[in-house]
Amino acid sequence: SSDVCSSDLYPIDCDTFASARRLTDPAAPVTIGYVGRIHPEKGVSLLAEAAAKLATVAGLPPWRLVLCGPTEIPAGGSGPEFLGKIRGVLSQGLKPEQWSIEPPCFDPQKLADCYRSIDLFCYPSLAAGGETFGVAIAEAMAAGAVPVVSSLACFRDLVEDGVSGRVFDHGSHDPAGSLCAVLAELLTQKEAERGKMRGAAVGVARRYDFPRYVDT
């Protein structure tokens, strides 16, 4: 199948991202983050819509959304018109302090710091035929973020729903609602409960560490 990825081609340097782990501040807003191309096929519109829905859910702890990645077409983004649409959805649905769109990080340490700031790493890709191994997902998991991914087959080796992260049904009649529901569940969980998934996620990421590939 074209959406089944070959993870052996994409080892990651777990130590770089593991060194970025931080102790969670209970008083800080929970950060939902995305790192990747700001492009429709990556599900960025879906994430923005889900965040707008999430903002209407009562009783949640404070949270914020951060999108980090290239927006320009030559760099893989979808250009200023699409970026404007995303900004429009977020500005209408969320408070100004609840969201930001950051430039891409190419320096490994800065990228690690970016993952460090994320509690829930959301990668809602819709590219069934265009995704390979979820490098960004694995890197975020290595840094201790809990992943939330679409139900593409190529993410199954990384994320087991309820164990090493959460999977939402991007093919449902209301995918934004499905994603919103999963995020709301995670936000209402105690940090200790999310910590179990975080630990499992780190363990999964270690399967793709550089030393494993050097040894083989």
N, C-alpha and C positions, 0 to 999 in steps of 0.2 A: 504494500500500500504506500502511496506517496506521502502520507502523513505519519508514517512510522520512521523514527529517526535513528541514525547510527551514532550512538553516544560515544563509541570508541574513538571517534575522530575529534572529539572535543574535550580533552582533559582540562581541568581548571587548577589554579594554584590556591588550594584551600587555605594555606597558612596566611596568605595575604589578607584574605577576608576573615579568617578566624581571629586574627589579631585586632580586627576592627570591632569585635563584639563589645557591647556595653551593658552595664546594669540598667535595667529599665527603671525610670523615675516614675513612681506611682502617680505623681501629681501632674506629669506632663501629658499632653494629648496623645492618644494613640495615633501613630502615623501610618497611613495607608499609602504605599508608594508603588510607582511604576518606573522602570528604567528600560528604555528601548526607543525605537523610532516612533515619532509622533505621526502615526499613519492609520488610516481606517482599518486596514487588514490586521493591525495589531489589537483591535478592539478598544482603542482609546476613546472613541465616541461612546461605546457601551459603558466603559468605566465612568466617564463623565456623567452619563445619564443615571447610572447606579448611584453615584455619589449624591446627585441631586435628590434622588428618592430617599437615600439614607438620611439626608438632612431633615426629612419630614418625620422620621421615626422618633417617637418619644422615649425618654428614659435611657438613652445611650450615654456613655461617658464621653468626655470631650475627645474629638478626633480631628485629623486634618488629612488632606490629600496632597501629595507631591508627585508631579510628573517630571521626569528627567530624560531628555533625549533630543536628538536633532529634529528640527522642524523644517529646514530647507530641503528642497527637492534634490539637489545634487548630493546631499548627505544622507538621503534615504527617507527624509520626512515627506509630508504631503503638501507643504507650502503654506503661505500666509492665509489663504481662504479657509482651509481646514482648521488651522490654528485659531482663526477668529471664531469659528463655530464652537470649538472646544471652550475657548475663553467665555463665549456667550452663555453656554450651558452652565458653566461653573459659576460665573458671576451672578447669574439669575437665581441659582439654586443654593449657593453657599455664601457664607459671610466672607469678606475679603481676607480675614486672617485664617480662614479654613483651607485655603488652597494656594498652590504656587506651581508655576511651570519653569523648570530650571534648564540651563544649557547642558549639553552632554558632557560627561566626564571621560576623558581619555587617559589621564594619568592613573595608574593602578591604585595608588594610595588615596587619591581623591575619590575614585570610584568606590573603594572600600569604605571611605567615610560616608559616602552617599548611602550605601547599603546599611551602614551602621545606624543611620537615622531612621530606618524603616522598621516598623513592627510587623506589619502585614504587607507582604509583597504580592501585588496583584498583577497578573500577566494574562489578560483576557483575550488572547489571540484568536482570531477567526480564520486564520490562514491555513485551512486544512491541507492544502497541497503545497504550501510554501514554507512551512516550519521545518527546521532541522532540530537538533538537540537544543533544549532550552538552556543555553549557557547562562543567561541572566538569572534564570530561576535558580540554577545550581549555585551560582555565586551568592545570591541573596540568602539561600538556605545555609551556605557555609558561614555566612556572617550572622546567622541566628535569626533571620526573619522567617515568619510562618508564611508559606506560599499559598496563594489562592489562584487557581488556574482554570481555564476553560477545559472542556472535556475532550480535547483533541487526543487522539491515540498516542501521539509522539510524546506526551507528557506523563504517560502512565508509569514509566519506570522511575520517574522522579517523585511524583506525588500520589500517595495512597490516601484517598479521602478519609478524613478523620484520624489519620495516623501521623503522616508526615506533612500534612497540610489539608487544604480543602479544594474540592473540585465542584464547579457549578455547571449547570446545563446551558451551554451557550446556544443550543439548538431548540430551546423551548419557545413557546409562543411569546414569552416575555423574558428574554435573556437578561435585561437590565434589572428586572424584578428578582430574578433568580440570583444574580450576583449580589444585589442589595441584601437579600435575605441571608446569604452566607456571611457577608461582612457584618451584618447586624448580630448574627449568632456569635461570631468571634469577638466582637466588641463587648458583648454582655458576659462573656466568659471571664472568670478570674484569671489573673496573670499566671497563677500556678497551673491552670488547665492549659493555657496557651503554651506554657513552658514545656509541657510534655511533648507537644507537637514540634516545638522548636528544637528540642533535643533529638527527636527522631529525624527532623529535617537535616540537621548537622551531620548525623550519621549517614544518611543517604548521600549527601554531597561528598563525603569522604570517599565514596566508591569511585569517584571520578577525579581524584587527586593526582597531580603530576607524578609523585613517587610510584604510584601503582602502575603507571604506564612505563616508567623507566625500568622497573623491575621485570616487566613482561617483555 
